[in-house]
């Protein structure tokens, strides 16, 4: 990983950028348009949204404006969206995909994910994702928030294995078991909420490591993700912060620093527990 546009090859050979922009809780309209446009203008090539974020239209506009500003093509970007729980099921998932595509103003997605492992629902949704993949409507398919037992259950009947598992992952929730399982099955792990929604930004250990390299805590955490082979999608709506979050390719954390950060783990979540959610 030498620069922002470096990629990792997923199990099917499709290349996905290691670092992207997440837009969870970014309001639709001008705010999300400006965030996405700023990210693309400043070299980001991966944007992650979801139907439930209700900002796909703004993301689509930001993509359009960003492409023009950066002088690139749609094919240079990697766009992810996710199907929400209410739309899990074969026909409903196919319809939800088309709705997302229309809002985004795109002809295809690079990655489509099942957002949560809703019991009794995700297998039919996965069959729909397989159909979309076979029909070349999406370049890669995967899941989000799946624990090991969810993955094992899905894989019993899956014709195509998930290429991505996007999970909450940060120094207080290192997801060791999930990461080990995914690695052994060729599933790339991706971190959402890598900065723990800002709760780690005053952490003394992370601040001291950052001071050594003249880097922010956010940059240290993002670097820790990358050196662990984890795709990461930090969120920001401020252009200077979007730029700063990507300025992580000119330093390398030592093995000891990596270990110290990993040892901060408390299995602490800021988001819902995938084994105990009611939405």
N, C-alpha and C positions, 0 to 999 in steps of 0.2 A: 504493500500500500504506500504509494509515493505521492499521490495527489487525489483531489476530490473526486475525480472521475474514474478512479480505479474500480474495477469490478471483481466479483466472484462468480464463477461458473456454477449455476445450480445443477441439480442431478441430471437435467435434460440438456445441459449445455448452454442454456440461456444465461446471458451475463447480466448481473444485477449490481448496481453501485453499492459499495460498502456503506456509504453515508448518504442520507436523504433528509428531506424536510417532512416532518409530521404536522398535521393540521387539526388534531383533536382539540375541541373546544375553541376553535378559531371561528368567529362569527362570519356567516356568509355575507357577501357583498364586498365593499371596498377593502375591508381588513384582510380577508383571505386572498382577494385578487392581488393586493400589493405584496403580501408575504410570498406567494408563489412566484409572482413576477420577479421580485427581488432575488429569490433563491436561484431561479434559472439564470437571471442576468449575471449573478455572481458565481456561476459555475456548477450549481447543483444540477443533477440530471435525474434524480429520483424524488417523486412526490407521493406521499401516502395519505389517502383519505378513506372514507367509509360512508355508506348510505346513512347511517345513524347520525353522523356529524352534521348532516343537513347543510353541507357547504360545497357539494359537488359542482353546482353551477358556477360558483365563484372560483373554485379550483380550475374548472375548465376555461374560464375567462383569463385567469392568471397564466395558465399554460399557453393560451393563444398569444397573449401579450408578451410573455417571456420568450417564446420562440422567435417572435419578430425582433425583440430587443437584442437577443443573443445571436441572431443570424444562424439559427440551427433548424433542424427539421423535427417533426414528431418522432421519427425513428431514433433520434438521439436521446429521447427521454424514456424513463421507466416509471409508469404510472400504476399505482396500486389502489384498488378499492375493495370493499368487503360487504358481504351479504348479511343483513341483520336477522335476528332470531325470528321475527314475525314472518319472514319470507323464506324460512327453511322448508324444504320440500322440493321435489323435482321440478314441477311446472312453475311453482312460485319463485324458485331460485332463478330459473331461466328468465322469467319476467323481470325479476329484480335486477338482474345483470343488464338487461336491455334498458331499463329505466336509468340505471347509473350511467351507462354509456351515453344515453341521450342527454342527460344533465351535464355530463362532462364535455359533450360535443366531440366525442372521439369515435373512431371506427373499431377500435380494439383496445383491450387493456393488456398491460405487460404482466400483471399479477392480480389474481382474484382470490380472496380468502373467505373462508367461513369464519365469522367474527367470534362466535362463542360456541362451545360444545354443548348445545342444548340437547338434553337426553331425548332419545327416540326420534330426533329430527335431522341430525347431521349426516346420517348415511345417505338419505335420499338427496340431500343438498349436494353431497359429494358426487353422487352419480351425475347430477346436473353440471357440476364443474368439470367432470370428465368429458361430458358431451361438448361443453364450450371449448375445452382444450382440443378435442379431436376435430372440431369444426374451425379451428384456428381463429376463434374470437378472442382468445387469451393465450399469451405465450407461456405462462406458468400458473400453476394452481397450488394452493396451500391452505393452511389453517391458522387460527389465532387463538391463544389462550388454552390450547390443548395440553393436558397433563399426559404422562406416560400411558396411563390406562385408557385415556380417550384415543390416543394414537394407535395403541394396540388393537382396540376395538374397531376403529375405522379401517385399519390395514387388513383385517380379516377378510373383508369383502371388497376392498378397493382393487380396481384394475390398474389404476395409476397411483403411485405413492405421492403423498404431499411433498412438495419441493421446499416449502418454507413452513416454519412454525414461529409465528410472531407472538411473543409473550412479554409480560411485564418483567423487566430485568434491569437491575441496577446494583450498586455495591451492597445494599441492604437486602437484596433478593437475588442471589446469584444463580438460582435455578440449576444447580449442579446435576441433579438427576435427569431433568428434562434435556439438558445440553448433552449429557453423555449418551442418552438414548438416541437423540436426533443424530449425533455424530456417527453412531454405529449403524444408522439406517439411511445415511445420505440425505438427511433433511437439514437444510440450513436454518440456523436460529437467527431471529431478528428481534431486537429489543424495542419495546415501546415503553414510554416514560423512563428513558435512560437516566434522566436527571432527578427522578423521584419527585416530579412536579416542583422542583426548586428546593426540596427539603434538605438536600445535602450541600447546598451552596456555602454554608457557613461551617462545614465540618473541618475541624482543626487539622487532622491528618491530611485530608485532601488539599487544604489550603497550603500546608507546609510543602507538600510535593509540588504543587503548582508554583510556589515561590521559587523553588530550585530551578525551574525551567522558564520562569517568567510567563506562566500560563494561568488561566482561570481554573476554578474547580470544575466547571463544565467541560473545559477542554481536557482536563486530566481524566474525567470519567469517560468521555467519548474516546479518548486514546486507549483507555483500559478495555473498552468494548472491542475496538478494532484489533488490538493485540491479542484478544481472546478469540478472534475469528468470528465476531458477532456483528451482523449488520445492525446499524443504529439510525434512528430517525428523530433526533431532538426537534422540539417545537420552539419556534419563536416568531413573533410578529414584527420584531424590530430588525431593520436591515443590518445595522451594525452588529447585532447579536448573531444573526444568520451567518454573516461573514466570519465572525469570531469563532462560532461553533465548527466551522470548516477549516480553521487554521490549526490543524493538529498533525500535520505531516512533516514537521521539522524538528520533532523530538521523539525519543523512544524511552518509555518507562523501563526501569531495570526489573529483573526477575523478582528482586526483593520488594520493590514498590508494588508490582503486580500482586504479589502474595499478600502484602499488607492491606491492599484495597479489597481483595477477595475475602480477607478475614473479617471485614466489617459486616459480613452477612448475618442477618437476624431472621431470615425468612419473613421479612416484613413487607406487606403489600400496601400500596396506596390505592390500588384498584380492587375490584371484586375478586373473590376467590372462585376460580373455575369449577371447584367442586361444590360450591354453595352460593348460587345466585338465583334470583327469581324474576328475571326479566327476559 
